[in-house]
Amino acid sequence: MYVCVCKAVTDTQIREAAQDGARTLKDLRRDLGVTRDCGRCASCAHECLREAHGEQPKPGKVMRKAA
């Protein structure tokens, strides 16, 4: 699924970036351009990154698709 529509970044690309060492949104921004334009993808990108590292979503957080 597309996480960042502005830069056409998918959840698969975020998982791959995590495998290559990305740990933070700052890393994703540097590597993929996530959050660089409108920033609406930040929470979804962060949750994808957490899941890629095997972390559980925070209670009450619902991952939603980017518009």
C-alpha positions in Angstrom: 0.0 0.0 0.0 1.1 3.6 -0.6 2.1 5.3 2.7 3.5 8.5 1.2 1.5 9.6 -1.8 3.6 12.7 -2.4 6.7 10.6 -2.9 5.0 7.3 -4.0 6.6 5.4 -1.1 5.0 2.0 -0.2 5.0 0.0 3.0 7.3 -2.5 1.3 9.9 0.2 0.7 9.7 1.2 4.3 10.3 -2.4 5.4 13.3 -2.6 3.0 14.7 0.7 4.4 14.3 -0.8 7.9 16.2 -3.9 6.9 18.9 -1.6 5.5 19.2 0.2 8.9 16.5 2.9 9.0 15.4 3.3 12.7 13.6 6.7 12.7 11.3 8.9 10.6 14.4 11.1 10.0 16.1 8.1 8.4 13.0 7.5 6.2 13.0 11.1 5.2 16.6 11.0 4.2 16.4 7.7 2.4 12.9 7.8 0.9 11.6 11.4 1.1 8.8 10.4 3.5 7.2 13.4 5.3 9.2 15.9 3.1 6.2 17.5 1.4 2.8 17.5 3.2 3.7 15.3 6.2 0.3 13.6 6.4 2.1 10.2 6.1 4.2 10.6 9.3 2.1 8.5 11.6 1.5 5.7 9.2 5.2 5.7 8.1 6.2 5.5 11.8 3.9 2.6 12.5 5.2 0.7 9.4 8.7 1.3 10.6 7.8 0.0 14.1 6.2 -3.1 12.7 9.2 -3.7 10.4 11.4 -3.8 13.6 9.0 -6.2 15.3 7.5 -3.7 17.7 3.9 -3.8 18.6 1.6 -0.8 17.6 0.9 1.5 20.5 -2.5 0.9 22.2 -5.2 3.0 20.7 -3.2 3.6 17.5 -5.0 2.5 14.3 -2.9 2.4 11.2 -4.7 4.0 8.3 -4.0 4.2 4.6 -2.7 7.5 3.3 -5.2 9.5 1.2 
